[in-house]
């Protein structure tokens, strides 16, 4: 089945200021069983604005698709990286 196909996705995840204290990346691991590699990030302890993470997600097509929907539903923004 195509949804069980292993995949690697590279995304840039924007974390709005209001979500700085939320376990956004931890949820990707615990809720969707994804392996997450942080390849770049900007999010300071006293950050005034939004932060961002470049992530490599490893899992199945279904896991990554559902996690992307959840990220968007929570008001965070993501875009695919090349």
MARZAFI-325567 format. One record per atom (N, C-alpha, C, O): residue in three letters; z, y, x. Coordinates in nm, 4 decimals, always signed. Last residue first. Layout:
N
r resn:ALA up:Z north:Y east:X .
...
REM end
This chain:
82
r resn:UNK up:-0.0496 north:+2.1766 east:+1.3791 .
r resn:UNK up:-0.1601 north:+2.0987 east:+1.4347 .
r resn:UNK up:-0.1082 north:+2.0138 east:+1.5484 .
r resn:UNK up:-0.1847 north:+1.9397 east:+1.6101 .
r resn:UNK up:+0.1827 north:+2.1679 east:+1.1074 .
r resn:UNK up:+0.1416 north:+2.2125 east:+1.2411 .
r resn:UNK up:+0.0292 north:+2.1241 east:+1.2893 .
r resn:UNK up:+0.0149 north:+2.0101 east:+1.2452 .
r resn:UNK up:+0.2216 north:+2.2708 east:+0.7750 .
r resn:UNK up:+0.1851 north:+2.1658 east:+0.8685 .
r resn:UNK up:+0.1415 north:+2.2281 east:+0.9994 .
r resn:UNK up:+0.0716 north:+2.3294 east:+1.0011 .
r resn:UNK up:+0.5054 north:+2.4483 east:+0.6639 .
r resn:UNK up:+0.3611 north:+2.4395 east:+0.6837 .
r resn:UNK up:+0.3354 north:+2.3326 east:+0.7871 .
r resn:UNK up:+0.4176 north:+2.3076 east:+0.8752 .
r resn:UNK up:+0.7515 north:+2.5416 east:+0.4242 .
r resn:UNK up:+0.7045 north:+2.4622 east:+0.5356 .
r resn:UNK up:+0.5541 north:+2.4729 east:+0.5443 .
r resn:UNK up:+0.4852 north:+2.5022 east:+0.4465 .
r resn:UNK up:+1.0432 north:+2.7049 east:+0.3038 .
r resn:UNK up:+0.8984 north:+2.7007 east:+0.3221 .
r resn:UNK up:+0.8641 north:+2.6106 east:+0.4392 .
r resn:UNK up:+0.9361 north:+2.6037 east:+0.5388 .
r resn:UNK up:+1.2822 north:+2.6499 east:+0.0475 .
r resn:UNK up:+1.2478 north:+2.6638 east:+0.1879 .
r resn:UNK up:+1.0968 north:+2.6501 east:+0.2002 .
r resn:UNK up:+1.0318 north:+2.5897 east:+0.1149 .
r resn:UNK up:+1.3536 north:+2.5965 east:-0.2095 .
r resn:UNK up:+1.3201 north:+2.7343 east:-0.1759 .
r resn:UNK up:+1.2911 north:+2.7577 east:-0.0283 .
r resn:UNK up:+1.2771 north:+2.8718 east:+0.0157 .
r resn:UNK up:+1.3853 north:+2.3411 east:-0.2939 .
r resn:UNK up:+1.5067 north:+2.4103 east:-0.2498 .
r resn:UNK up:+1.4785 north:+2.5541 east:-0.2072 .
r resn:UNK up:+1.5716 north:+2.6266 east:-0.1719 .
r resn:UNK up:+1.1229 north:+2.2618 east:-0.3315 .
r resn:UNK up:+1.2076 north:+2.2813 east:-0.4493 .
r resn:UNK up:+1.3338 north:+2.3600 east:-0.4139 .
r resn:UNK up:+1.3834 north:+2.4373 east:-0.4958 .
r resn:UNK up:+1.0413 north:+2.2239 east:-0.0669 .
r resn:UNK up:+0.9841 north:+2.3340 east:-0.1446 .
r resn:UNK up:+1.0698 north:+2.3658 east:-0.2665 .
r resn:UNK up:+1.0877 north:+2.4825 east:-0.3014 .
r resn:UNK up:+1.1931 north:+1.9946 east:-0.0071 .
r resn:UNK up:+1.2066 north:+2.1167 east:+0.0728 .
r resn:UNK up:+1.1562 north:+2.2366 east:-0.0068 .
r resn:UNK up:+1.2231 north:+2.3398 east:-0.0126 .
r resn:UNK up:+1.0881 north:+1.8136 east:-0.1941 .
r resn:UNK up:+1.2277 north:+1.8544 east:-0.2020 .
r resn:UNK up:+1.2523 north:+1.9830 east:-0.1246 .
r resn:UNK up:+1.3245 north:+2.0709 east:-0.1715 .
r resn:UNK up:+0.8262 north:+1.7813 east:-0.1002 .
r resn:UNK up:+0.8497 north:+1.8336 east:-0.2362 .
r resn:UNK up:+0.9921 north:+1.8857 east:-0.2492 .
r resn:UNK up:+1.0143 north:+1.9910 east:-0.3090 .
r resn:UNK up:+0.8801 north:+1.6673 east:+0.1503 .
r resn:UNK up:+0.8134 north:+1.7976 east:+0.1430 .
r resn:UNK up:+0.8339 north:+1.8608 east:+0.0057 .
r resn:UNK up:+0.8565 north:+1.9814 east:-0.0039 .
r resn:UNK up:+0.9888 north:+1.4206 east:+0.0734 .
r resn:UNK up:+1.0739 north:+1.5175 east:+0.1431 .
r resn:UNK up:+1.0123 north:+1.6571 east:+0.1389 .
r resn:UNK up:+1.0848 north:+1.7557 east:+0.1253 .
r resn:UNK up:+0.7645 north:+1.2983 east:-0.0383 .
r resn:UNK up:+0.8787 north:+1.3307 east:-0.1245 .
r resn:UNK up:+0.9698 north:+1.4331 east:-0.0563 .
r resn:UNK up:+1.0220 north:+1.5229 east:-0.1224 .
r resn:UNK up:+0.6033 north:+1.2729 east:+0.1961 .
r resn:UNK up:+0.5551 north:+1.3455 east:+0.0775 .
r resn:UNK up:+0.6731 north:+1.3891 east:-0.0104 .
r resn:UNK up:+0.6798 north:+1.5048 east:-0.0520 .
r resn:UNK up:+0.7597 north:+1.1117 east:+0.3635 .
r resn:UNK up:+0.7281 north:+1.2486 east:+0.4033 .
r resn:UNK up:+0.6816 north:+1.3315 east:+0.2846 .
r resn:UNK up:+0.7172 north:+1.4488 east:+0.2736 .
r resn:UNK up:+0.7732 north:+0.8734 east:+0.2107 .
r resn:UNK up:+0.8949 north:+0.9433 east:+0.2528 .
r resn:UNK up:+0.8650 north:+1.0892 east:+0.2878 .
r resn:UNK up:+0.9375 north:+1.1794 east:+0.2460 .
r resn:UNK up:+0.4995 north:+0.8030 east:+0.1861 .
r resn:UNK up:+0.5805 north:+0.8330 east:+0.0673 .
r resn:UNK up:+0.7058 north:+0.9120 east:+0.1045 .
r resn:UNK up:+0.7404 north:+1.0082 east:+0.0359 .
r resn:UNK up:+0.4265 north:+0.7514 east:+0.4526 .
r resn:UNK up:+0.3596 north:+0.8585 east:+0.3769 .
r resn:UNK up:+0.4447 north:+0.9007 east:+0.2572 .
r resn:UNK up:+0.4601 north:+1.0198 east:+0.2303 .
r resn:UNK up:+0.7296 north:+0.6895 east:+0.6418 .
r resn:UNK up:+0.6116 north:+0.6481 east:+0.5667 .
r resn:UNK up:+0.5492 north:+0.7691 east:+0.4985 .
r resn:UNK up:+0.6109 north:+0.8752 east:+0.4880 .
r resn:UNK up:+0.8058 north:+0.8506 east:+0.9524 .
r resn:UNK up:+0.8443 north:+0.7707 east:+0.8372 .
r resn:UNK up:+0.7185 north:+0.7204 east:+0.7694 .
r resn:UNK up:+0.6132 north:+0.7098 east:+0.8321 .
r resn:UNK up:+0.8910 north:+1.1260 east:+1.1396 .
r resn:UNK up:+0.8376 north:+0.9902 east:+1.1455 .
r resn:UNK up:+0.8950 north:+0.9125 east:+1.0286 .
r resn:UNK up:+1.0163 north:+0.9086 east:+1.0079 .
r resn:UNK up:+0.8188 north:+1.4603 east:+1.2092 .
r resn:UNK up:+0.8800 north:+1.3666 east:+1.1155 .
r resn:UNK up:+0.8112 north:+1.2314 east:+1.1278 .
r resn:UNK up:+0.6884 north:+1.2229 east:+1.1265 .
r resn:UNK up:+0.8913 north:+1.7132 east:+1.4182 .
r resn:UNK up:+0.8042 north:+1.5971 east:+1.4083 .
r resn:UNK up:+0.8793 north:+1.4964 east:+1.3218 .
r resn:UNK up:+0.9890 north:+1.4526 east:+1.3564 .
r resn:UNK up:+0.9239 north:+2.0641 east:+1.3620 .
r resn:UNK up:+0.9752 north:+1.9277 east:+1.3526 .
r resn:UNK up:+0.8625 north:+1.8267 east:+1.3581 .
r resn:UNK up:+0.7524 north:+1.8514 east:+1.3090 .
r resn:UNK up:+1.0316 north:+2.3758 east:+1.4365 .
r resn:UNK up:+0.9129 north:+2.2914 east:+1.4464 .
r resn:UNK up:+0.9650 north:+2.1484 east:+1.4555 .
r resn:UNK up:+1.0414 north:+2.1154 east:+1.5462 .
r resn:UNK up:+1.2190 north:+2.5927 east:+1.2371 .
r resn:UNK up:+1.2195 north:+2.4734 east:+1.3201 .
r resn:UNK up:+1.0799 north:+2.4135 east:+1.3207 .
r resn:UNK up:+1.0169 north:+2.4020 east:+1.2156 .
r resn:UNK up:+1.3597 north:+2.9208 east:+1.1940 .
r resn:UNK up:+1.2545 north:+2.8213 east:+1.1760 .
r resn:UNK up:+1.2736 north:+2.7069 east:+1.2743 .
r resn:UNK up:+1.3356 north:+2.7222 east:+1.3796 .
r resn:UNK up:+1.5365 north:+3.1677 east:+0.9955 .
r resn:UNK up:+1.5145 north:+3.0898 east:+1.1158 .
r resn:UNK up:+1.4010 north:+2.9927 east:+1.0912 .
r resn:UNK up:+1.3510 north:+2.9830 east:+0.9791 .
r resn:UNK up:+1.5652 north:+3.5036 east:+0.8674 .
r resn:UNK up:+1.5291 north:+3.3631 east:+0.8557 .
r resn:UNK up:+1.5182 north:+3.2986 east:+0.9938 .
r resn:UNK up:+1.4940 north:+3.3655 east:+1.0943 .
r resn:UNK up:+1.8208 north:+3.7248 east:+0.9968 .
r resn:UNK up:+1.7056 north:+3.6886 east:+0.9144 .
r resn:UNK up:+1.6855 north:+3.5396 east:+0.9058 .
r resn:UNK up:+1.7756 north:+3.4603 east:+0.9330 .
r resn:UNK up:+2.0516 north:+3.7223 east:+1.1521 .
r resn:UNK up:+2.0438 north:+3.8126 east:+1.0390 .
r resn:UNK up:+1.9323 north:+3.7704 east:+0.9435 .
r resn:UNK up:+1.9484 north:+3.7797 east:+0.8218 .
r resn:UNK up:+2.2566 north:+3.4836 east:+1.3102 .
r resn:UNK up:+2.1220 north:+3.5297 east:+1.2744 .
r resn:UNK up:+2.1246 north:+3.6144 east:+1.1480 .
r resn:UNK up:+2.1915 north:+3.5812 east:+1.0502 .
r resn:UNK up:+2.4646 north:+3.3880 east:+1.4607 .
r resn:UNK up:+2.4856 north:+3.5100 east:+1.3822 .
r resn:UNK up:+2.3531 north:+3.5699 east:+1.3379 .
r resn:UNK up:+2.3390 north:+3.6919 east:+1.3290 .
r resn:UNK up:+2.3478 north:+3.1645 east:+1.5783 .
r resn:UNK up:+2.4748 north:+3.1502 east:+1.5067 .
r resn:UNK up:+2.5023 north:+3.2704 east:+1.4172 .
r resn:UNK up:+2.5579 north:+3.2550 east:+1.3085 .
r resn:UNK up:+1.9888 north:+3.1527 east:+1.5296 .
r resn:UNK up:+2.1106 north:+3.1893 east:+1.6009 .
r resn:UNK up:+2.2338 north:+3.1747 east:+1.5139 .
r resn:UNK up:+2.2250 north:+3.1727 east:+1.3911 .
r resn:UNK up:+1.7223 north:+2.9822 east:+1.5502 .
r resn:UNK up:+1.8242 north:+2.9995 east:+1.4457 .
r resn:UNK up:+1.9549 north:+3.0266 east:+1.5176 .
r resn:UNK up:+2.0233 north:+2.9340 east:+1.5612 .
r resn:UNK up:+1.4299 north:+2.8462 east:+1.6279 .
r resn:UNK up:+1.4981 north:+2.9743 east:+1.6413 .
r resn:UNK up:+1.5912 north:+2.9850 east:+1.5210 .
r resn:UNK up:+1.5471 north:+2.9955 east:+1.4066 .
r resn:UNK up:+1.2772 north:+2.5684 east:+1.8005 .
r resn:UNK up:+1.3607 north:+2.6260 east:+1.6951 .
r resn:UNK up:+1.4073 north:+2.7654 east:+1.7318 .
r resn:UNK up:+1.4224 north:+2.7992 east:+1.8492 .
r resn:UNK up:+1.0919 north:+2.2654 east:+1.8578 .
r resn:UNK up:+1.1182 north:+2.4070 east:+1.8857 .
r resn:UNK up:+1.2006 north:+2.4630 east:+1.7712 .
r resn:UNK up:+1.1953 north:+2.4125 east:+1.6591 .
r resn:UNK up:+1.1150 north:+1.9993 east:+1.7941 .
r resn:UNK up:+1.0344 north:+2.0337 east:+1.9106 .
r resn:UNK up:+1.0472 north:+2.1804 east:+1.9510 .
r resn:UNK up:+1.0170 north:+2.2163 east:+2.0648 .
r resn:UNK up:+1.3221 north:+1.7591 east:+1.6808 .
r resn:UNK up:+1.3079 north:+1.9051 east:+1.6820 .
r resn:UNK up:+1.2339 north:+1.9423 east:+1.8093 .
r resn:UNK up:+1.2837 north:+1.9198 east:+1.9196 .
r resn:UNK up:+1.2442 north:+1.4789 east:+1.5047 .
r resn:UNK up:+1.2487 north:+1.5316 east:+1.6401 .
r resn:UNK up:+1.2263 north:+1.6819 east:+1.6312 .
r resn:UNK up:+1.1239 north:+1.7270 east:+1.5801 .
r resn:UNK up:+1.3680 north:+1.2436 east:+1.2803 .
r resn:UNK up:+1.3329 north:+1.3839 east:+1.3006 .
r resn:UNK up:+1.3495 north:+1.4200 east:+1.4479 .
r resn:UNK up:+1.4541 north:+1.3953 east:+1.5081 .
r resn:UNK up:+1.2880 north:+0.9853 east:+1.0683 .
r resn:UNK up:+1.3292 north:+1.0161 east:+1.2041 .
r resn:UNK up:+1.2785 north:+1.1563 east:+1.2323 .
r resn:UNK up:+1.1609 north:+1.1859 east:+1.2112 .
r resn:UNK up:+1.4033 north:+0.9521 east:+0.7301 .
r resn:UNK up:+1.3038 north:+0.9944 east:+0.8280 .
r resn:UNK up:+1.3677 north:+1.0047 east:+0.9658 .
r resn:UNK up:+1.4875 north:+1.0301 east:+0.9779 .
r resn:UNK up:+1.5412 north:+0.8932 east:+0.4957 .
r resn:UNK up:+1.5327 north:+0.7932 east:+0.6013 .
r resn:UNK up:+1.4218 north:+0.8242 east:+0.7018 .
r resn:UNK up:+1.3551 north:+0.7338 east:+0.7521 .
r resn:UNK up:+1.5993 north:+1.0776 east:+0.3049 .
r resn:UNK up:+1.4626 north:+1.0239 east:+0.3068 .
r resn:UNK up:+1.4380 north:+0.9231 east:+0.4184 .
r resn:UNK up:+1.3266 north:+0.8731 east:+0.4338 .
r resn:UNK up:+1.8697 north:+1.1505 east:+0.3294 .
r resn:UNK up:+1.8112 north:+1.1337 east:+0.1957 .
r resn:UNK up:+1.6770 north:+1.0613 east:+0.1976 .
r resn:UNK up:+1.6437 north:+0.9908 east:+0.1022 .
r resn:UNK up:+1.9189 north:+1.1581 east:+0.6112 .
r resn:UNK up:+2.0029 north:+1.0795 east:+0.5206 .
r resn:UNK up:+1.9385 north:+1.0532 east:+0.3846 .
r resn:UNK up:+1.9522 north:+0.9435 east:+0.3305 .
r resn:UNK up:+1.7037 north:+1.3150 east:+0.7213 .
r resn:UNK up:+1.7408 north:+1.1853 east:+0.7763 .
r resn:UNK up:+1.8139 north:+1.1012 east:+0.6725 .
r resn:UNK up:+1.7764 north:+0.9865 east:+0.6477 .
r resn:UNK up:+1.6965 north:+1.5393 east:+0.5651 .
r resn:UNK up:+1.5715 north:+1.4671 east:+0.5891 .
r resn:UNK up:+1.5994 north:+1.3271 east:+0.6409 .
r resn:UNK up:+1.5277 north:+1.2323 east:+0.6087 .
r resn:UNK up:+1.9597 north:+1.6294 east:+0.5871 .
r resn:UNK up:+1.9126 north:+1.5713 east:+0.4596 .
r resn:UNK up:+1.7833 north:+1.4931 east:+0.4773 .
r resn:UNK up:+1.7630 north:+1.3912 east:+0.4113 .
r resn:UNK up:+1.9585 north:+1.7422 east:+0.8424 .
r resn:UNK up:+2.0373 north:+1.6209 east:+0.8179 .
r resn:UNK up:+1.9946 north:+1.5517 east:+0.6892 .
r resn:UNK up:+1.9933 north:+1.4287 east:+0.6825 .
r resn:UNK up:+1.8176 north:+1.9747 east:+0.7920 .
r resn:UNK up:+1.7551 north:+1.8691 east:+0.8721 .
r resn:UNK up:+1.8285 north:+1.7370 east:+0.8522 .
r resn:UNK up:+1.7656 north:+1.6313 east:+0.8460 .
r resn:UNK up:+2.0084 north:+2.1128 east:+0.6230 .
r resn:UNK up:+1.8683 north:+2.0932 east:+0.5857 .
r resn:UNK up:+1.8050 north:+1.9761 east:+0.6615 .
r resn:UNK up:+1.7451 north:+1.8880 east:+0.6000 .
r resn:UNK up:+2.2917 north:+2.1664 east:+0.5469 .
r resn:UNK up:+2.2445 north:+2.0595 east:+0.6362 .
r resn:UNK up:+2.0994 north:+2.0200 east:+0.6074 .
r resn:UNK up:+2.0722 north:+1.9055 east:+0.5714 .
r resn:UNK up:+2.3515 north:+2.5234 east:+0.5420 .
r resn:UNK up:+2.3184 north:+2.3989 east:+0.4721 .
r resn:UNK up:+2.2655 north:+2.2943 east:+0.5717 .
r resn:UNK up:+2.2011 north:+2.3304 east:+0.6702 .
r resn:UNK up:+2.3783 north:+2.7680 east:+0.6576 .
r resn:UNK up:+2.4951 north:+2.6792 east:+0.6638 .
r resn:UNK up:+2.4711 north:+2.5452 east:+0.5940 .
r resn:UNK up:+2.5618 north:+2.4622 east:+0.5876 .
r resn:UNK up:+2.1338 north:+2.8945 east:+0.6038 .
r resn:UNK up:+2.1734 north:+2.8699 east:+0.7422 .
r resn:UNK up:+2.2905 north:+2.7731 east:+0.7545 .
r resn:UNK up:+2.3001 north:+2.7023 east:+0.8547 .
r resn:UNK up:+2.0360 north:+2.9704 east:+0.3586 .
r resn:UNK up:+2.0462 north:+2.8265 east:+0.3847 .
r resn:UNK up:+2.0959 north:+2.7935 east:+0.5260 .
r resn:UNK up:+2.0997 north:+2.6765 east:+0.5639 .
r resn:UNK up:+2.0034 north:+3.2441 east:+0.3527 .
r resn:UNK up:+2.1003 north:+3.1850 east:+0.2595 .
r resn:UNK up:+2.1223 north:+3.0357 east:+0.2836 .
r resn:UNK up:+2.2194 north:+2.9798 east:+0.2326 .
r resn:UNK up:+1.7865 north:+3.2849 east:+0.5284 .
r resn:UNK up:+1.9230 north:+3.3204 east:+0.5688 .
r resn:UNK up:+2.0275 north:+3.2517 east:+0.4814 .
r resn:UNK up:+2.1298 north:+3.2060 east:+0.5323 .
r resn:UNK up:+1.5562 north:+3.0071 east:+0.5152 .
r resn:UNK up:+1.6019 north:+3.1395 east:+0.4728 .
r resn:UNK up:+1.7491 north:+3.1613 east:+0.5106 .
r resn:UNK up:+1.8256 north:+3.0657 east:+0.5227 .
r resn:UNK up:+1.3824 north:+2.8417 east:+0.7456 .
r resn:UNK up:+1.5134 north:+2.8326 east:+0.6849 .
r resn:UNK up:+1.5568 north:+2.9741 east:+0.6461 .
r resn:UNK up:+1.5909 north:+3.0537 east:+0.7336 .
r resn:UNK up:+1.0734 north:+2.6841 east:+0.7610 .
r resn:UNK up:+1.1435 north:+2.8133 east:+0.7613 .
r resn:UNK up:+1.2734 north:+2.7966 east:+0.6859 .
r resn:UNK up:+1.2750 north:+2.7435 east:+0.5748 .
r resn:UNK up:+0.9294 north:+2.4440 east:+0.9580 .
r resn:UNK up:+1.0196 north:+2.4630 east:+0.8453 .
r resn:UNK up:+1.0909 north:+2.5955 east:+0.8604 .
r resn:UNK up:+1.1606 north:+2.6184 east:+0.9593 .
r resn:UNK up:+0.6326 north:+2.3071 east:+1.0422 .
r resn:UNK up:+0.7200 north:+2.4204 east:+1.0729 .
r resn:UNK up:+0.7984 north:+2.4488 east:+0.9460 .
r resn:UNK up:+0.7409 north:+2.4743 east:+0.8402 .
r resn:UNK up:+0.5568 north:+1.9644 east:+1.1271 .
r resn:UNK up:+0.5696 north:+2.0747 east:+1.0337 .
r resn:UNK up:+0.6495 north:+2.1875 east:+1.0963 .
r resn:UNK up:+0.7246 north:+2.1666 east:+1.1915 .
r resn:UNK up:+0.3803 north:+1.6756 east:+1.1782 .
r resn:UNK up:+0.4381 north:+1.7919 east:+1.2461 .
r resn:UNK up:+0.4396 north:+1.9066 east:+1.1476 .
r resn:UNK up:+0.3362 north:+1.9423 east:+1.0910 .
r resn:UNK up:+0.4282 north:+1.3359 east:+1.1091 .
r resn:UNK up:+0.3866 north:+1.4671 east:+1.0584 .
r resn:UNK up:+0.4553 north:+1.5740 east:+1.1409 .
r resn:UNK up:+0.5744 north:+1.5640 east:+1.1702 .
r resn:UNK up:+0.3278 north:+1.0090 east:+1.1346 .
r resn:UNK up:+0.3953 north:+1.1171 east:+1.2065 .
r resn:UNK up:+0.3401 north:+1.2469 east:+1.1508 .
r resn:UNK up:+0.2186 north:+1.2659 east:+1.1457 .
r resn:UNK up:+0.3679 north:+0.7073 east:+0.9432 .
r resn:UNK up:+0.3001 north:+0.8320 east:+0.9751 .
r resn:UNK up:+0.3895 north:+0.9212 east:+1.0589 .
r resn:UNK up:+0.5120 north:+0.9102 east:+1.0545 .
r resn:UNK up:+0.3025 north:+0.3860 east:+0.8007 .
r resn:UNK up:+0.3791 north:+0.4713 east:+0.8921 .
r resn:UNK up:+0.2986 north:+0.5954 east:+0.9293 .
r resn:UNK up:+0.1767 north:+0.5892 east:+0.9449 .
r resn:UNK up:+0.2444 north:+0.3274 east:+0.4602 .
r resn:UNK up:+0.1820 north:+0.3420 east:+0.5907 .
r resn:UNK up:+0.2674 north:+0.4322 east:+0.6799 .
r resn:UNK up:+0.3016 north:+0.5434 east:+0.6397 .
r resn:UNK up:+0.3221 north:+0.3126 east:+0.2022 .
r resn:UNK up:+0.4085 north:+0.2477 east:+0.3003 .
r resn:UNK up:+0.3538 north:+0.2581 east:+0.4423 .
r resn:UNK up:+0.4125 north:+0.2023 east:+0.5350 .
r resn:UNK up:+0.1209 north:+0.4226 east:+0.0551 .
r resn:UNK up:+0.2439 north:+0.5002 east:+0.0647 .
r resn:UNK up:+0.3427 north:+0.4397 east:+0.1633 .
r resn:UNK up:+0.4374 north:+0.5067 east:+0.2045 .
r resn:UNK up:-0.0803 north:+0.2240 east:+0.0569 .
r resn:UNK up:-0.0969 north:+0.3432 east:+0.1390 .
r resn:UNK up:+0.0331 north:+0.4207 east:+0.1560 .
r resn:UNK up:+0.0547 north:+0.4797 east:+0.2618 .
r resn:UNK up:+0.0000 north:-0.1181 east:+0.0841 .
r resn:UNK up:+0.0000 north:+0.0000 east:+0.0000 .
r resn:UNK up:+0.0000 north:+0.1251 east:+0.0890 .
r resn:UNK up:+0.0741 north:+0.1302 east:+0.1872 .
REM end
